[in-house]
Each structure stands twice: as structure tokens, then as C-alpha cells.
Amino acid sequence: MQKRVAKLQSLLENKIKAHQYGSTPKELYEPIRYIMNLGGKRLRPILSMLSYSLFKEDPESILDQALAIEVFHNFTLMHDDIMDEAPLRRGKATVHEKWNSNTAILSGDVMLVKAYQLLLSTRKKQLKKVVRVFSDCAAQVCEGQQMDMLFETKAKVTELEYLEMIKLKTAVLLGMSLEMGAILAEANKKNQLALRDFGINIGIGFQLKDDLLDVYGEKEKFGKQVGGDIMANKKTFLLIKALEGANREQKARLKTLIAQSGALAANKVSEVTAIYNEMGIRELTEAKMNEYFDKGFAALRNVETTLINKAALKGFAEALADRQH
């Protein structure tokens, strides 16, 4: 399993390093090369190639489509970081911090164009469907981001609303990556949909894990500012469940902390985390995360291929559930 994933990662990294996005003006293209070379898990294109490999043995033939997924993902990160005013991405300065917001916006726009250009190498009989699922997913990601921004000023966000938001913002891209791999491998509709369901469910679990790591992760491993969600008052699953289940005293403390900013917020992260610990919010979030990973693996069992073929994909997803960064 690890050898197969390592081979796909090597193929993809070589493709990323060799790909030319453009050269002039350099201020437009340098930020693209910068963010694409920051590394990361590359999990979306790897999932697409693993999905393809369930049915065919030449995943190198879909490197353009896999790269399109990774370029699109990094485009969304570049723009999200501007909206979130995030200082770090994968342990390095974000594009808008290293250059400026206008450059990051424009470079991100070009990345979206480049993603579609990469899809054009798809065989004619599959091209229309590939572009459709990719475009539907891209629109849903934007819908999820808009919901996330609306939550910033919404007085109350429910668990169901939050889960729908992370499904759109994060999980559908994992689902589409797996579905596209199956489409390109000419798998039947049942397998395409089962793989999409697998991806969506592990994607929700993946984001819940991200919420946990933002509070309980180690900065050196996590690659982003730990406690950033707390400082930004982001309505994550943890905060939503804390506000929902807090007693009167805990709720009053949480509301006081949420209102704090600047110098007053020096101990905000540690104090909010202490309330989470009092209420067992970490354990509650882990249970919900595992619920979605279990749903995902149930969908994977419905895919019609051998257990040996599924082993690499299953192992890769299990590593996501156990990750520490």
C-alpha cells in the first residue's frame, strides 16, 4: 500500500515541478509556483489516482487531471487565506503576506484558468462529464466558503448548518476527486457514486479533524497557527457544541472570551480550550469525526473491485483519520 501511494506521490511531484504555468509578468506567476511548491499532503490528486487505479493500471495517464485538482485546491487556499487573514500556510508565509492581497487574488484567478486548461487533455468521450463534475464541485466549494463567511456574523449556527458548510467547502472536492478518477477509468455509475460518497464522508471527517488540530495540534506539525480559529471566533464544530451544551457559567465565560480582541485576548486560546476540556468537547468531536469516517468506509465496501485493489485507498484514508498535522 505504502509503495503504491509513494509511487503516485513521486509521479505527481515530478509533474508539479515540471509544469509551466507562465513566465511574464513574473509577479503573476511566481506566487503560483510558490504555493504549489509548499508541499502539502496532495491528498486530493492522490485520491483521484488511487480511485483510477481500482480499475486500470496506468494512473500516470491521468496526471494532467490530477494536477488540475491540486491547482484548483491551491487556488481556493490562496483566496481563503486572504479572507481569513491567515499568516501561515504549511508553516510558511501565505501568498498575500509574502506579496500582497491584490497579487494573491489575481494569481489565484490564473490558477483557476490553468486548472481548466489541464482538463482539456481528457479524452473527448469523457471530457464533457469531467468538466461538468469539476465545475459543479467548484461552484459548491464557493457556496461553502460563502456560508462560512456568513457564519461570522450569524448569531447562532447549528450543528447541521455547520456540517453542510464543511461538506460543501471541503468534502465535495474529495468526493469529486474520487469520482473523477472512476470516470476516467470508465468505471460504472454505481462505482462512481460509491467512491464519491466515500470521499464526501471522509472529507467531513477530515475537516472535523482539522478543527480539532487547530485547538489541540502542535504548531510545528500542524503548519498553521494553532488556536487561529479561536482567535478569529470561527464557529467550528467545537465552539458550536460548546455553546450548545454549556451551563450558564460556562456560556457567560465563552461569550466574554468571544468578545475579547487585541491585548485583552492574550489568554483567549488557553481559556477557551480549558472550557472545551471541562465539557469533553474534544471527545465529542472525535466521536462525530469517526462517525463520518465509518460512513465513508461503508461506502467504499460497495465499490466493485478486489480487496487488494482497495487496500491502498483504504489505508490512505485511515492515515487521514490518524493524522497529527
N, C-alpha and C positions, 0 to 999 in steps of 0.2 A: 504493500500500500504506500509506504513512505517513498519507495523508489519511483513509483508511478507519479506521485504528486511532485517529487523533486524534479523529475524529467520535464513535466509540464511547466513547472516554475522556471526552469532553465530556458526552455523554448520561449516562454513569454518574456522573460527579462531580456533575452537577446533581441527579440522583436522590438521591445520598447526602446532599447539603446540604439538600435539601427534605424528606427523610424524617423523620418524628417518631417517636421510639422511646418517648416518655413524658416526663412532666414532674415528677411528685411520687411519692416524695421525690427531690429533685434530686440527692442524694448517690448515688442508684442509677443515674440516667440521665446525669449529667454525664460519668462515666468512659467511657460508650459513645460519646457524641458526641466526646469527646477522642480515643479511639483510632481512630475511624472518620475523623476529620479529620486524622490524622497523615500522610495520603497513602499512599505505597507504590506499587507497580507496578500494582496492581489486575489482575494478570495472569490470575487465575482467572475472574472475571466477563468479562473481555475475551475470553479463550479461548472461553468459552461463547457469547458473542455472535458471535464470528468463525465458530464452528462452525455456528451457526444460519444465518449469512449465506452459507454454502456452498450452501444450498438455498432460502432465502427472502430477500426484500429488505426486511423490516421488523423489524430487530433491536430497535428501540425497543419492540416489543410484548412482549419478554421481560425488560424491565428489573427487574421485581419478582423474577424467578427469579435473575437475575444478581446483584442486591443480596443476595438470600438467601445466595448462595455467599460473597460478600465478608463479610457479617455473621458467618457461621459461621467463616470463616477467621480473622477478628479475634478471635472468641471463643476459638479454640484458642490464638492468640498470647497473649491476656491470661492464660490459665491456664498455658500453658507458661512464660511469664516468671516466674510465681510459683514454679513447680517448679525452674526453673533459677537463681532468684535473680538474674535479669538486671537490670542497672541502666538499660540503654538500649534503646529500640525506635525505629528510624528516626531516630536521633540525638536523641531526646527521652526524658525520664524515663518509665519504664514505669508502668503504672497503679498497681501495688502500691507503687511508690516514691513516686508523687505523692499517693496517698491511703493505702491500707493493704491488706494481703492479703485481709482479710475482705470489704472493699468490692469488690476485684477479682474475687473468687470469685463473689459474688452478682451483680454486673453482668454477668459472663460468662455466668452461668446465664440471665439475662434475654435476652441476645443469642441464645442457642440457641433460646429460645421465639420470639423475634421472627423468626428465620430461617424457622422453620416457618410462622409467620403469613404471611410474604411468599409462600411457595409456594402458599398457598390460592387465589391468583388464577389458577392454572393451569386450563386448560380441563378439564372433567370427564373426558373420554375419555383424557387424558394424566396426570391428577393422581395416580392410584394408582401408575403406573410412576415418575413423577418423585419422589414421596415415597419409594418403595422404593429407588431407586438412591441418593438423597440419604442415607437412613437407613443403608443398607449401608455407604456411604462413611464416614459419621460414626462408626460402630462400628469400622471398620478404622483410622481415624485414632487413636482411643483405644487400640486394640490396639498400634499402632506406638509411641505415647507410653509405654505400659506397658513394652514391650520396651526402649525407650530408657532408662527408669529402672532396669530390671533389669540392664542392661549396666553400670550404675555400680558394682555390687558383684560382677559376674561376673568371675572371674579371667581368662578368655580369651574373646574374641569373634572369630568367624571372619568372613572377607570375605562369605561367603554370608549369614550371620546379619545382618550389618550392612546389606547390600543389601536384604534382606527388610524390615528395620525401616524404612529410609527409603522403601521402596516404600509401606508402609502409612501411615507418619506424614506423608509429603509428597506422594508421586507419585499415589496414588489420587485425591486431591482434584482434581488437574489432569485426570486421566482422566475423572472423573465430570463435571467442568465441561464438557468437550468432548462427552461422551456426552449430557448433559442438553440441550445446545444442539441436537444432532442429533434427539433425541426430540421436542423442542418444535417442530422444523421438519418433523416427520413423515418423516424420512429412514428408509430401510430398515435392517433389523437389521445387515446387513453393514457399512454405513457407520457406524452407531452404534458397533459393536465396533472397527472400524478406528480411529476417532477416539479411543476410549477407550485403545487400545493406544498410539497416538501420544502421548497425554497422559501415560500412565504412564511411558513410556520417557524422554520429555523431562523429566518430573518427577524421575526418578532422576538424570539428568544435571544438572538444576538444583540438586539438593541436594549433589551432589559438587562443583559449582562453589561453592556456599555454604561447604562445608568448606574449599576452597582459599582463598576470600576471607577466611575467619576468620583464616587464618595470614598470607596474602600481600596482603590488601587494604589500602587506605588508610582510616583511621578516618573521615575527613571524607566519603568517598564511600560507605563500607560502611554507615554509620548504626548500627552496633553496636560493642561493644568488640572491637577486633582482638586476637586471642590469647585470647579468652574460653574457647574450647574447651580450649586447652592448660592454662590456669589451673584449669579445672574438671575436668581429667583425663578429658574426654569421649572415648569410644572412637570417634573418627571414622575414616573410611577411611584418612586419613593415618597416624594412630597405629597402627591395626591392621596396615597394611602395613609400617610401620617396625619394630614388634615382631616381625613375622613374618620379615622379611629381615635384621635386624640381626646383626652379628657379636657375639662375646662382649663386646668392649669397649663397643660402641655400646649393646647391650642393658643392660649394667650402668649406663651413664650415664643411659639413659632411665628405668630403674627408680628410680634415685636422684632424678632430677628429678620423677618422678611422685609420689614420697613427700614432696616439699617443699611447704610451705604457709607463709602468713604472711610474716614478714621474710626467711625463708630462700629464698623464691620470687621475689626481686626480679629475677633474671635468667632466670627459668624459660622465658619465651616465646622470648627470643633464643637460648637454649641448645638448646631442643628444635628450634627452626627450623633451627639450624645442623646438627643431626643429620639432619633431613629433607633439607637441601641436600646433605650428604655422600652420602646414599643415593639421590638422584634421586627422592624421593617426590613432589615437585611434578609432574614429568613423568609418573610412573606414574599419578597421579590424573587428570591431564589426558587421558591415553590412555583410561582407563576411562570418564571423563565423555563423551568423544567417541564411544566405542562405543555408549553409550546414546542419544545424540542421533542417531547414524546409524540405529539401530533405529527410533527414532521417525519419522524422515523416510521410512524404508522403509514403515512402516505408513500414513503419510499418502498415499503414492503409490497405495495400494489404495483410497482413497476415490473414489467415482464422481461426480466433478464436473469442471468445466473447470479447466485450469491457471491461468487468470486468477482464478477464484474462490479457488483455493488459495494464490495468491501472497501475500496479506496474512497468512494464517495461518502460512505457511512463513517469511515474513520476520520475523514477530513472534517465532517460536521461535528463529530464527537469532540474533536480538538477545539472547535469553536466554543462549545459548552464549557470546556475546562480551562479556557484561556485566562491569562492574568494580565493581558495588555490588548 
